[in-house]
């Protein structure tokens, strides 16, 4: 009889792992505490509007192709490449920057502020690309059997990249560009992934390579939730059951193995092996009582910023905004320096706006727009009280309306606000941290919580806070890595 795998959580990492295991012959079941599968990759339908709840685009689209190729199925959704990738509106500037994947077109955007931009950018991206390809299979797409194994793999990375481990993302940009605006725009890939370019290692300049040269950015026709719907359809085809509204409360262990989990209704769920698609650090502390991951220790780790999100259904067409947009203030260094430790909501907040109706008209009623606004804010370790959420939301809406020259506040049909408190509750995010553990040099590779439990022989982890890290394509890679471990240690028959 085929082994049964029970997956706790149906984020993209859990769904991708379920897909791989079920097509290899495992009997798979998924437990999900939310009322819909997908984790942060979710959907909100309200007042005839449809919103992406979390991720609205991604890079490294080929990782999705690899996932479906590995099970012999066509991709069950339609990929849409973005170009321009996004726009950037910096307060006080007399123009909006359009960020193109084509460097010759991007050079025209920056020709008045950065001399010889194209030549500088090509050199910068060439070096960033070397870091990406020199670490892709040595570090990112590789399982580690402990710290020593990881250090041995690190030792095979060309030594020319070593200085990047000790320079910040911003310092690397300063070595290559003069314009403050160019440096700010290139650093957004770090900032909106929940960190700042001033404390992120410069090895992550490789993200500029993935967005501007290697693969670009993509979204999905009809909305990002089509990814979840497509995978769910294939799982149904293989007989995988997804049980919703089911919160695991207890993990039951015996002789170095997990034997079952108990849900909030008192029901017991047994399996041969278990895969946790919840935060790999917090789960160890909260459910397994590991002292290394007790709350005081967790609080001292580096976590990504929390999401503050607004979902607006707006009457009318807004001409002054594109599908993907960043709205920034004029104090980037000061803002980035204080955002992690501020106990109050940010003043003149920086935020991202996704208007899916620009590309997918079916997401909104006729002559309307759906706006998803994301503002990175301090997590609940720093700011636990969000009673001022309404004030922050109103400030963002007012600022956005002024920047795009449209009365957004006066034309709102539908409005929903999620603070870090809601995000933590809905998707079990530790203290509301949006993307789990950050990627400082002390929290990468085997220095992250491992995807195989230290004590339980049949317990595994997948998702943002385990190896290899956060982001949609990265957790898809993580699903491949954890599946390889399971295949080696618990063969299907």
C-alpha positions as CSV (number, residue, x, y, z in Angstrom):
1,X,0.0,0.0,0.0
2,X,1.3,3.5,-0.9
3,X,2.5,5.6,2.0
4,X,0.2,8.4,3.2
5,X,1.6,12.0,3.4
6,X,-0.3,14.6,5.4
7,X,0.5,18.2,4.4
8,X,-0.4,20.9,7.0
9,X,-1.0,24.1,5.1
10,X,-1.9,24.7,1.5
11,X,0.3,27.6,0.5
12,X,2.1,27.3,-2.8
13,X,4.9,25.2,-1.2
14,X,2.4,22.7,0.3
15,X,0.3,22.5,-2.9
16,X,3.5,22.0,-5.1
17,X,4.7,19.3,-2.7
18,X,1.3,17.6,-2.8
19,X,1.4,17.7,-6.6
20,X,4.8,16.1,-6.8
21,X,4.1,13.4,-4.2
22,X,0.6,12.5,-5.5
23,X,1.9,12.1,-9.1
24,X,4.7,9.8,-7.7
25,X,2.1,7.5,-6.1
26,X,1.9,8.8,-2.5
27,X,-1.5,9.0,-0.9
28,X,-1.7,12.7,-0.1
29,X,-4.1,14.7,2.1
30,X,-4.0,18.4,3.0
31,X,-5.3,20.2,6.1
32,X,-5.8,24.0,5.7
33,X,-7.0,26.3,8.5
34,X,-8.3,29.0,6.1
35,X,-11.6,28.8,4.2
36,X,-9.7,28.6,0.8
37,X,-6.5,27.0,-0.2
38,X,-3.4,29.0,-1.3
39,X,-2.1,30.6,1.8
40,X,-0.8,34.1,1.0
41,X,-1.5,33.3,-2.7
42,X,-5.2,33.8,-2.2
43,X,-8.2,35.7,-3.6
44,X,-10.7,38.1,-2.2
45,X,-14.1,38.4,-3.9
46,X,-16.3,41.3,-2.7
47,X,-18.9,43.6,-4.2
48,X,-18.3,42.1,-7.7
49,X,-14.6,42.8,-7.5
50,X,-11.9,40.2,-7.4
51,X,-8.5,40.9,-5.8
52,X,-5.2,39.1,-5.4
53,X,-4.8,38.9,-1.6
54,X,-1.0,38.6,-1.7
55,X,1.5,38.0,-4.5
56,X,0.7,39.8,-7.7
57,X,3.6,38.8,-9.9
58,X,6.8,36.6,-9.8
59,X,10.1,36.0,-11.5
60,X,11.7,32.7,-12.5
61,X,8.7,31.5,-14.4
62,X,10.6,28.5,-15.6
63,X,10.3,27.0,-12.1
64,X,6.6,26.6,-12.7
65,X,7.3,25.0,-16.0
66,X,9.7,22.6,-14.3
67,X,7.0,21.7,-11.7
68,X,4.4,20.7,-14.3
69,X,7.0,19.1,-16.6
70,X,8.0,16.9,-13.7
71,X,4.5,15.4,-13.5
72,X,3.9,15.3,-17.2
73,X,1.1,17.9,-17.2
74,X,0.8,21.1,-19.2
75,X,0.7,24.3,-17.2
76,X,-3.0,24.7,-16.1
77,X,-2.9,28.5,-16.3
78,X,-1.7,31.2,-18.8
79,X,1.5,33.1,-18.0
80,X,1.7,36.8,-19.0
81,X,5.1,38.5,-19.2
82,X,5.2,42.0,-17.9
83,X,7.0,44.8,-19.9
84,X,7.2,47.4,-18.6
85,X,7.8,45.5,-15.3
86,X,6.4,48.3,-13.2
87,X,6.3,52.1,-12.8
88,X,7.9,54.1,-10.0
89,X,6.5,57.4,-8.7
90,X,8.9,59.2,-6.4
91,X,7.5,62.2,-4.6
92,X,8.7,65.5,-5.9
93,X,9.8,64.2,-9.2
94,X,8.2,65.7,-12.4
95,X,7.9,62.3,-14.1
96,X,7.1,58.7,-13.5
97,X,9.7,56.1,-14.3
98,X,8.7,53.1,-16.5
99,X,11.0,50.2,-15.8
100,X,11.5,48.0,-18.9
101,X,13.2,44.7,-19.2
102,X,14.9,46.0,-22.4
103,X,18.0,47.8,-21.2
104,X,18.0,50.1,-24.3
105,X,14.5,51.3,-23.4
106,X,15.4,51.5,-19.8
107,X,18.4,53.6,-20.6
108,X,16.2,56.2,-22.3
109,X,14.2,56.4,-19.0
110,X,17.4,57.3,-17.1
111,X,19.4,59.2,-19.7
112,X,18.8,62.5,-18.0
113,X,19.9,61.3,-14.6
114,X,22.6,58.7,-15.1
115,X,25.3,59.1,-17.8
116,X,26.2,56.0,-19.8
117,X,23.5,54.0,-17.9
118,X,23.2,51.1,-20.3
119,X,27.0,50.3,-20.2
120,X,27.0,50.5,-16.4
121,X,23.9,48.4,-16.1
122,X,25.2,45.7,-18.3
123,X,28.4,45.4,-16.3
124,X,26.4,45.4,-13.0
125,X,23.9,42.8,-14.3
126,X,26.7,40.6,-15.7
127,X,28.3,40.4,-12.3
128,X,24.9,39.8,-10.6
129,X,24.2,37.1,-13.1
130,X,27.4,35.4,-12.3
131,X,26.4,35.3,-8.6
132,X,23.1,33.8,-9.6
133,X,24.4,31.0,-11.8
134,X,27.4,30.3,-9.5
135,X,25.1,29.7,-6.6
136,X,22.0,28.3,-8.3
137,X,22.9,24.6,-8.0
138,X,25.6,24.9,-5.3
139,X,23.3,26.6,-2.7
140,X,19.8,27.3,-3.8
141,X,18.7,24.1,-5.5
142,X,20.5,21.7,-3.1
143,X,19.6,19.9,0.1
144,X,22.1,20.1,3.0
145,X,22.8,17.5,5.6
146,X,24.0,19.9,8.2
147,X,26.2,23.0,8.6
148,X,29.4,21.2,7.5
149,X,27.8,20.1,4.3
150,X,26.6,23.6,3.7
151,X,30.0,25.1,4.3
152,X,31.6,22.6,2.0
153,X,29.2,23.7,-0.7
154,X,29.8,27.4,0.0
155,X,33.6,26.7,-0.4
156,X,32.9,25.7,-4.1
157,X,31.4,29.1,-4.9
158,X,34.0,31.1,-6.8
159,X,36.0,33.2,-4.4
160,X,35.5,36.4,-6.4
161,X,32.0,36.6,-4.9
162,X,33.2,36.6,-1.3
163,X,33.3,40.4,-0.9
164,X,29.6,40.6,-1.8
165,X,28.9,38.7,1.4
166,X,30.2,41.6,3.4
167,X,28.9,44.5,1.4
168,X,25.3,45.7,1.5
169,X,22.9,45.7,-1.5
170,X,23.1,49.5,-1.4
171,X,26.9,49.7,-1.2
172,X,27.1,47.5,-4.3
173,X,24.7,49.9,-6.1
174,X,26.8,52.9,-5.1
175,X,29.8,51.2,-6.7
176,X,28.0,51.1,-10.0
177,X,25.6,54.1,-10.2
178,X,25.6,57.8,-9.3
179,X,21.9,58.7,-9.5
180,X,20.0,58.4,-6.3
181,X,16.9,57.5,-8.2
182,X,18.5,54.7,-10.1
183,X,19.9,53.2,-6.8
184,X,16.5,53.5,-5.2
185,X,14.7,51.9,-8.1
186,X,17.2,49.0,-8.3
187,X,16.9,48.4,-4.5
188,X,13.1,48.1,-4.6
189,X,13.4,44.4,-5.2
190,X,14.9,44.1,-1.7
191,X,12.7,46.6,0.0
192,X,9.3,45.1,-1.1
193,X,10.5,41.6,-0.2
194,X,10.5,42.8,3.4
195,X,14.1,44.0,4.0
196,X,16.1,47.2,3.3
197,X,19.0,47.5,0.9
198,X,21.1,48.9,3.7
199,X,21.1,45.6,5.7
200,X,20.7,43.1,2.9
201,X,23.9,41.4,1.6
202,X,24.9,42.5,-1.9
203,X,24.8,38.9,-3.2
204,X,21.0,39.6,-3.5
205,X,21.8,42.0,-6.4
206,X,21.2,38.7,-8.3
207,X,17.5,39.6,-7.9
208,X,18.1,42.6,-10.3
209,X,19.5,40.1,-12.8
210,X,16.4,37.9,-12.5
211,X,14.0,40.8,-13.0
212,X,15.8,42.8,-15.6
213,X,17.7,40.3,-17.7
214,X,17.3,36.6,-16.9
215,X,13.5,36.0,-16.9
216,X,11.7,39.2,-16.0
217,X,8.4,39.4,-14.2
218,X,5.2,37.5,-14.9
219,X,1.6,37.3,-13.7
220,X,-1.3,35.1,-14.6
221,X,-4.2,35.8,-16.9
222,X,-7.4,36.0,-14.9
223,X,-5.5,36.7,-11.6
224,X,-2.8,35.0,-9.6
225,X,-5.3,32.7,-7.9
226,X,-5.5,30.8,-11.2
227,X,-2.3,29.1,-10.0
228,X,-4.1,27.7,-7.0
229,X,-7.1,26.7,-9.0
230,X,-5.0,25.0,-11.6
231,X,-3.0,23.0,-9.1
232,X,-6.1,22.2,-7.1
233,X,-7.7,20.8,-10.2
234,X,-4.8,18.5,-10.8
235,X,-4.8,17.4,-7.2
236,X,-8.5,16.5,-7.4
237,X,-7.7,14.5,-10.5
238,X,-5.2,12.4,-8.4
239,X,-7.7,12.0,-5.5
240,X,-6.0,14.4,-3.1
241,X,-8.4,15.7,-0.4
242,X,-8.0,19.3,0.8
243,X,-9.9,19.8,4.1
244,X,-10.5,23.5,4.8
245,X,-11.3,25.3,8.0
246,X,-9.2,22.8,9.9
247,X,-6.6,24.2,12.3
248,X,-4.0,21.8,13.7
249,X,-3.6,22.3,17.5
250,X,-1.5,19.3,18.6
251,X,1.3,17.2,17.2
252,X,1.4,13.7,18.6
253,X,4.8,11.9,18.6
254,X,6.1,8.5,19.6
255,X,9.6,6.9,19.3
256,X,11.1,9.7,17.2
257,X,8.2,9.9,14.8
258,X,5.0,12.0,14.4
259,X,2.1,9.5,14.6
260,X,-0.8,12.0,14.2
261,X,-2.0,15.6,14.5
262,X,-5.2,16.7,16.3
263,X,-7.3,19.6,15.0
264,X,-9.3,22.2,16.9
265,X,-12.4,20.0,16.7
266,X,-10.6,17.1,18.4
267,X,-10.3,15.0,15.3
268,X,-7.1,13.0,14.9
269,X,-5.3,12.7,11.5
270,X,-2.8,9.9,11.0
271,X,-0.2,9.4,8.2
272,X,3.2,7.8,7.5
273,X,4.9,11.1,6.9
274,X,4.0,14.8,7.6
275,X,4.9,17.9,5.7
276,X,4.5,21.3,7.4
277,X,3.7,24.2,5.1
278,X,3.6,26.7,8.0
279,X,6.5,28.8,9.4
280,X,9.3,26.2,9.9
281,X,10.8,28.1,12.8
282,X,7.6,29.1,14.7
283,X,6.1,25.6,14.2
284,X,9.0,24.0,15.9
285,X,8.6,26.3,18.9
286,X,4.8,26.3,19.2
287,X,4.0,22.7,18.4
288,X,7.1,20.8,19.3
289,X,8.3,22.8,22.3
290,X,11.9,23.3,20.9
291,X,13.7,25.7,23.2
292,X,15.8,26.9,20.3
293,X,12.6,28.2,18.8
294,X,10.8,29.5,21.9
295,X,9.2,32.9,21.5
296,X,12.0,34.9,23.0
297,X,14.5,33.2,20.6
298,X,12.2,33.7,17.6
299,X,11.8,37.4,18.4
300,X,15.6,37.8,18.2
301,X,15.7,36.4,14.6
302,X,15.6,38.6,11.6
303,X,12.0,38.7,10.1
304,X,10.7,40.4,7.0
305,X,8.4,43.3,7.2
306,X,4.7,42.8,7.8
307,X,2.1,43.6,5.1
308,X,-0.6,46.3,5.5
309,X,-2.9,45.8,2.6
310,X,-5.9,47.7,1.2
311,X,-8.3,46.3,-1.4
312,X,-10.4,49.0,-3.1
313,X,-13.1,48.7,-5.7
314,X,-13.3,52.1,-7.4
315,X,-15.8,53.6,-9.8
316,X,-14.3,55.0,-13.0
317,X,-11.1,54.3,-15.0
318,X,-7.9,55.7,-13.6
319,X,-5.7,56.8,-16.5
320,X,-2.7,57.9,-14.4
321,X,-1.8,54.4,-13.1
322,X,-0.5,51.2,-14.7
323,X,-0.9,47.5,-13.6
324,X,2.1,47.4,-11.3
325,X,3.3,50.6,-9.5
326,X,5.5,51.8,-6.7
327,X,4.8,55.1,-4.9
328,X,7.8,56.4,-2.8
329,X,8.5,59.4,-0.7
330,X,11.6,61.6,-1.0
331,X,13.4,60.3,2.1
332,X,14.3,56.8,1.2
333,X,17.4,56.4,3.4
334,X,15.6,57.7,6.5
335,X,12.4,55.8,5.8
336,X,14.3,52.5,5.3
337,X,16.3,53.1,8.5
338,X,13.3,53.6,10.7
339,X,10.6,51.3,9.2
340,X,11.8,48.1,11.0
341,X,11.8,49.7,14.5
342,X,9.0,52.2,14.4
343,X,6.2,51.7,17.0
344,X,3.8,53.9,15.1
345,X,2.5,53.6,11.5
346,X,4.8,55.2,9.0
347,X,4.3,58.8,8.0
348,X,4.2,59.5,4.2
349,X,4.2,55.7,3.7
350,X,5.9,53.9,0.7
351,X,3.6,51.5,-1.0
352,X,2.9,49.3,-4.0
353,X,-0.3,49.3,-6.1
354,X,-1.5,46.5,-8.3
355,X,-4.4,47.4,-10.6
356,X,-5.3,43.9,-12.0
357,X,-8.3,45.3,-14.0
358,X,-5.8,47.0,-16.3
359,X,-4.9,43.5,-17.7
360,X,-7.8,41.5,-16.5
361,X,-11.1,43.5,-17.0
362,X,-13.1,40.6,-15.5
363,X,-11.7,41.5,-12.1
364,X,-13.9,44.5,-11.8
365,X,-17.4,45.6,-13.0
366,X,-17.6,47.7,-16.2
367,X,-15.9,51.1,-15.9
368,X,-14.4,50.3,-12.6
369,X,-10.9,49.5,-11.3
370,X,-9.7,47.1,-8.5
371,X,-6.8,48.4,-6.5
372,X,-4.6,46.2,-4.3
373,X,-2.3,48.4,-2.2
374,X,0.6,46.9,-0.1
375,X,2.5,49.0,2.4
376,X,5.4,47.2,4.2
377,X,5.1,48.0,8.0
378,X,6.8,46.8,11.2
379,X,5.7,43.4,12.4
380,X,3.9,42.8,15.7
381,X,7.0,42.4,17.7
382,X,7.5,46.2,17.2
383,X,4.0,47.4,16.7
384,X,1.3,45.1,18.1
385,X,-1.5,47.7,18.2
386,X,-3.1,48.4,14.9
387,X,-6.1,50.5,16.2
388,X,-4.8,53.3,13.9
389,X,-5.3,51.2,10.8
390,X,-8.0,53.5,9.5
391,X,-5.9,56.6,9.7
392,X,-3.0,54.9,7.7
393,X,-5.4,53.6,5.1
394,X,-7.0,57.0,4.6
395,X,-3.5,58.7,4.3
396,X,-2.4,56.2,1.6
397,X,-5.7,56.5,-0.3
398,X,-5.5,60.3,-0.2
399,X,-1.8,60.4,-1.3
400,X,-2.5,57.9,-4.1
401,X,-5.4,60.0,-5.4
402,X,-3.3,63.1,-5.5
403,X,-0.4,61.4,-7.3
404,X,-2.6,59.9,-10.0
405,X,-4.9,62.9,-10.3
406,X,-8.1,61.0,-9.5
407,X,-10.6,61.3,-6.6
408,X,-10.1,57.7,-5.4
409,X,-11.6,58.4,-1.9
410,X,-14.8,59.8,-3.5
411,X,-15.3,56.9,-5.8
412,X,-14.8,53.9,-3.5
413,X,-17.4,51.2,-4.0
414,X,-15.7,48.5,-1.9
415,X,-13.0,48.7,0.8
416,X,-11.2,46.0,2.8
417,X,-8.1,46.5,5.0
418,X,-5.9,43.8,6.4
419,X,-3.4,44.8,9.1
420,X,-0.5,42.5,10.3
421,X,-3.0,41.2,12.9
422,X,-5.3,39.8,10.2
423,X,-2.4,38.5,8.2
424,X,-1.1,36.6,11.3
425,X,-4.5,35.2,12.1
426,X,-5.5,34.2,8.6
427,X,-2.2,32.6,7.5
428,X,-0.3,31.8,10.7
429,X,2.4,34.3,10.0
430,X,4.7,34.7,13.0
431,X,4.0,38.2,14.5
432,X,2.5,39.1,11.1
433,X,5.9,38.9,9.2
434,X,4.8,38.9,5.6
435,X,7.5,36.6,4.1
436,X,8.9,34.8,7.1
437,X,12.5,34.8,8.0
438,X,14.7,37.3,6.3
439,X,17.7,36.4,4.2
440,X,20.7,37.8,6.1
441,X,23.9,35.8,5.9
442,X,23.1,34.1,9.2
443,X,19.7,32.9,7.9
444,X,20.4,31.4,4.5
445,X,21.1,27.8,3.3
446,X,21.6,25.4,6.1
447,X,21.5,28.3,8.6
448,X,17.7,28.5,8.0
449,X,15.5,26.0,9.8
450,X,16.0,22.8,7.9
451,X,13.4,21.2,5.6
452,X,13.9,17.9,7.6
453,X,13.1,17.9,11.3
454,X,16.0,17.4,13.6
455,X,14.3,14.8,15.8
456,X,11.3,13.4,14.0
457,X,12.2,11.0,11.3
458,X,9.0,11.5,9.3
459,X,8.5,15.3,9.6
460,X,9.4,17.7,6.9
461,X,9.0,21.4,6.1
462,X,8.3,23.5,3.0
463,X,7.7,27.2,2.5
464,X,9.2,30.6,3.1
465,X,11.1,30.1,6.4
466,X,12.9,27.0,5.5
467,X,15.5,26.3,2.8
468,X,15.8,27.7,0.2
469,X,13.7,30.8,1.2
470,X,10.8,33.1,0.3
471,X,9.1,34.0,-2.9
472,X,6.8,32.0,-5.2
473,X,9.4,30.4,-7.5
474,X,11.7,29.7,-4.5
475,X,9.1,27.8,-2.6
476,X,8.4,25.8,-5.7
477,X,12.1,24.9,-5.7
478,X,11.7,24.0,-2.0
479,X,8.9,21.6,-2.9
480,X,11.3,19.8,-5.2
481,X,14.0,19.6,-2.5
482,X,11.7,18.3,0.2
483,X,10.2,15.7,-2.3
484,X,13.7,14.5,-3.0
485,X,14.3,14.0,0.7
486,X,11.0,12.1,1.1
487,X,11.7,9.9,-1.9
488,X,15.1,8.9,-0.5
489,X,14.0,8.4,3.1
490,X,10.4,7.2,2.7
491,X,10.0,5.6,-0.7
492,X,6.4,5.5,-1.9
493,X,5.9,1.7,-1.5
